[in-house]
Amino acid sequence: MEKSTLSRRYIRGYTFLTALMVLTFFACNSDDDNDVRQEPTQSLDLLLVADNLVSPVGLTESPDDSGRLFVIDQAGMIWLINADGTKQENPYLDVRSRMVSLGSDYDERGLLGLAFHPDFAVNGKFYVYYTAPPNAGGPEEGASWNNISRISEFTVSDPAASQAELSTERIVLDIDQPQGNHEGGTIAFGPDGYLYISIGDGGAADDVAPGHVEDWYEANAGGNGQDIEENLLGNILRIDVNGALPYSIPGDNPFVGEDPLPEIYAYGFRNPFRFSFDMGGSNRLFVGDAGQSLWEEISVVEAGGNYGWNVKEGSHCFDASDNKNIPATCPDTDVYGTPLTDPVIELPNAANPAGGVTVTVIGGYVYRGNSIPDLNGQYLFGSFSKDFQPTGEVYISNPTGAGPWTYEEVNFKSYADNLGYYLKGFGQDMDGEMYLAVSSQLGPAGNTGKIFKLVLVND
């Protein structure tokens, strides 16, 4: 959606005068001292928008000029924040009864994605991604499916309604998942009006386990990330929910009429947990892909692109038999002749023997708001945690050129060296303003989940 079409609303009922934080930039590459601080350049803060959540992973605004925000809570609820800033007591939608049971200590399953139809104000349709109980059978003899990645459509008769009904569910797409991790989970409508879906490689580790099929790269066993003919795992998908039921394939998808599965838009991903479209510029697609043991990555994704996994982890060759060994050489194109595209941002994983900065990268958004002019056009993303403790961090990068791009840490005055929470996702409203979804709990349990808004101090 072009920025000129966006409404200009702000959350009412809050004051920016209480917002005190300092944006401090850090040099942040594996060759430099990551603790060397530079002088702050602008006063900002994180404004509390909602709390008493379980495990929020994202936020979006409905495209209906109501100013309402909707929070994706991994535990199975969508929470409604009204235009006056009040959080509705009851969930807008509760899919817990239709989800697989979640582990409280840690889980990558649950309610993971929400996308409103661009014509929601007229048709009342919205879409969710959640993990349902598994089908019978399994990927091979002796192995069972773990869950179903489900994309469903729901409809409200009145777009202004405060609650959606489970009875309106229409299942759009089910994908069998062999393991319980690497679910992906983001869904979003692109500027072209099609629905994009991120699906992880099936789970386990190294893209090697039951349900991970053989691919063209014989040096590494398994390879859903590199396979595009047998299943939809390890990909970004693109479908048309306005055509034939349950969906149709856009005619300009890159593999229409070829052997690869036509839903596939791009491939070579491990766990593309969070992605976003830039609201301005050329509406580029930014994908945060969680790495294995050495590297985390952000990629700018294009149709038909191959983003390397598991031939590569980040920009480095990958060895599935020893995931901390970096082979001297590996292919730079796949069996289809498609180049393996390196990420535009690469972060060392906390398990990297050379030193790391994050357990898992959390993809973010290009800031397109009006309230913080110095951030306009900058890409903000983050770290789930530095060390499996509530030590999430936010980073900023200037997304220009072919890459690799440098990035800098955003250090908050109110939170010392890190947020003091696990950073589980970001959000963006129709004005281009940005939000953080955090929790004190590693897994989907408790009530420590919060939504913060990034704001500028009025000095």
URLINFEN-V194119 format. One record per pair of residues at least 24 apart in sequence whose C-alpha atoms are under 7 Angstrom apart, sorted by the first residue. I is the first residue (numbers start at 1). J is the second residue. Records with the same first field share a line. If there is no record, write none. Layout:
I->J + J
//
This chain:
1->191 + 279
2->279 + 280
3->279 + 280
6->430 + 431
7->430 + 431
8->431
9->67 + 431
11->83 + 84 + 85
12->83 + 84 + 85
13->84 + 85
16->457 + 458
17->457 + 458
19->45 + 46 + 47 + 457
20->44 + 45 + 457
21->45 + 412 + 413 + 414
22->411 + 412 + 413
23->410 + 411 + 412
24->410 + 411
25->408 + 409 + 410 + 411
26->408 + 409
27->408
28->407 + 408 + 409
30->348
43->456 + 457
44->455 + 456 + 457
45->454 + 455 + 456 + 457
46->452 + 453 + 454 + 455
47->452 + 453 + 454 + 455
48->451 + 452 + 453
49->85 + 451 + 452 + 453
50->87 + 450 + 451
51->449 + 450 + 451
52->447 + 448 + 449 + 450
53->447 + 448 + 449 + 450
54->444 + 445 + 446 + 447 + 448 + 449
55->439 + 444 + 445 + 449
56->424 + 437 + 438 + 449
57->112 + 424 + 425 + 437
58->425 + 426 + 427 + 437
59->426 + 427 + 428
60->427 + 428 + 429
61->429 + 430
62->116
63->118 + 120 + 121
64->120 + 121
72->111 + 112 + 113 + 114
73->111
74->110 + 111 + 112 + 444
75->110 + 111 + 444
76->110 + 111
92->162 + 163 + 164
93->163 + 164
98->132
99->130 + 131 + 132 + 133
100->131 + 132 + 133 + 147
104->443 + 444 + 445
105->442 + 443
106->442 + 443 + 444
107->443 + 444
108->180 + 181 + 182 + 183
109->180 + 181 + 183
112->185 + 186
113->185 + 186 + 187
114->187
115->187 + 188 + 189
120->159
121->159
124->155 + 156 + 157 + 158 + 159
125->153 + 154 + 155 + 156
126->153 + 154 + 155
127->151 + 152 + 153 + 154
128->152 + 153
129->185
139->178 + 210 + 211
140->210 + 211
143->210
144->178
145->176 + 177 + 178 + 179
146->177 + 178 + 179 + 180
147->176 + 177 + 180
148->174 + 175 + 176 + 177
149->174 + 175 + 176 + 177
150->174 + 175
172->246 + 247
177->202
178->202 + 210 + 211
179->203 + 204
182->270 + 271
183->271
184->271 + 272 + 273
185->273
186->273 + 274 + 275
190->277
194->238 + 239 + 240
195->238 + 239 + 240
196->236 + 237 + 238 + 239
197->236 + 237 + 238
198->235 + 236 + 237 + 272 + 273
199->233 + 234 + 235 + 236 + 271 + 272
200->233 + 234 + 235 + 269 + 270 + 271 + 272
201->225 + 233 + 234 + 269 + 270 + 271
202->233
206->292 + 320
207->310
216->335
220->319 + 320
221->320
223->310
225->267 + 268 + 269 + 270 + 309 + 310
226->267 + 268 + 309 + 310
228->260 + 261
229->259 + 260 + 261
234->267 + 268 + 269 + 270 + 271
235->264 + 266 + 267 + 268 + 269
236->264 + 265 + 266 + 267
237->263 + 264 + 265
238->263 + 264 + 265
239->263
254->303 + 304
265->303 + 304
266->302 + 303 + 304 + 305 + 306
267->305 + 306 + 307
268->306 + 307 + 308 + 309
269->307 + 308 + 309
270->309
274->362 + 363
275->363 + 364
276->364 + 365
278->365 + 366
279->368
280->368
287->363
288->361 + 362 + 363
289->361
290->360 + 361
293->323 + 324 + 349 + 351 + 352
294->324 + 348 + 349 + 351 + 352
295->346 + 347 + 348 + 349
296->346 + 347 + 348 + 349 + 360 + 361
297->343 + 345 + 346 + 347 + 361
298->343 + 344 + 345 + 346 + 363
299->343 + 344 + 345
300->344
306->338 + 339 + 340 + 341
307->340 + 341 + 342
308->340 + 341
314->342 + 343 + 346
315->342 + 343
344->403 + 404 + 405
345->404 + 405
350->386 + 387
357->386
358->383 + 384 + 385 + 386 + 387
359->384 + 385 + 386 + 387 + 388
360->384 + 385
362->424 + 425
364->426
367->432 + 433 + 434
368->432 + 433
369->431 + 432 + 433
371->455 + 456
372->456
383->423
384->422 + 423 + 424
385->422 + 423
390->420 + 421 + 422 + 440
391->418 + 419 + 420 + 421 + 422
392->418 + 419 + 420 + 421 + 422 + 423
393->418 + 419
//
